[in-house]
Amino acid sequence: MPEVIFAGPEGRLEGRYQKGKGDNPPVALVLHPHPMFGGSMNNRATYELYQMFVRRGFSTMRFNFRGVGRSQGEYDQGQGELADAATALDYMQQLNPNAPFAWVAGFSFGSWIAMQLLMRRPEIVGFICGSTPANLYDFSFLAPCPSSGLIIHAELDKICVPEETKSMVERTRTQKGRKVEFAVSPGADHFFESHMEDFLSMAETYLDARLANERPEGDYHGEKPT
């Protein structure tokens, strides 16, 4: 997984990027948990989501928000981090100018940034988010949500109880033909520390079903879902 350094809004940003399979692979961007609480692109859930997209042939990136690792700048309450994410997506699209579509994934704080990004970028056709903290951040900007996606939550999440995120999902309006799905991992905590396989299985099942059902035969150049 090659290291990349690219220009961000407040200085260089550090990432890991894997070129996809085929001539025109889709792109996927994975966003990490809160920078002020130890979140980085090496968070396990972030790493596993990254690898999930790589295995399916996407050109995939995860990166450190400003002020994390070797990324320059300082934490900016989400506004700067959203600008970082938009810049990262721009960077990937420069490397993949003919990408047919994009996905975004995020974990905890990263899911808040991911869902703001998809509201601004029509090329994002799907999302997968984990431990979305609906009690800590306002998600009313999803009005309506333009893309279908999956939110996976932990049953024993003490940072944000699943009922709050489920309520947010139920209140979220979607564009016609779009659906936000909600799944709970039994017995898991916020970071899925002993339930990562269950988290990843839910994510993979959802992604494979979307890729199989929504792409015409021969139009997807990555690894065919099984």
Secondary structure, DSSP 8 states (H G I E B T S, - for coil): --EEEEEETTEEEEEEEE--SSSS--EEEEE-S-GGGT--TTSHHHHHHHHHHHHTT-EEEEE--TTSTT--S---TTHHHHHHHHHHHHHHHHH-TT---EEEEEETHHHHHHHHHHHH-TTEEEEEEES--TTTS--TT-TTB-SEEEEEEETT-SSS-HHHHHHHHHH--B-TT--EEEEEETT--TT-TT-HHHHHHHHHHHHHHHHHHHS-TT---S----
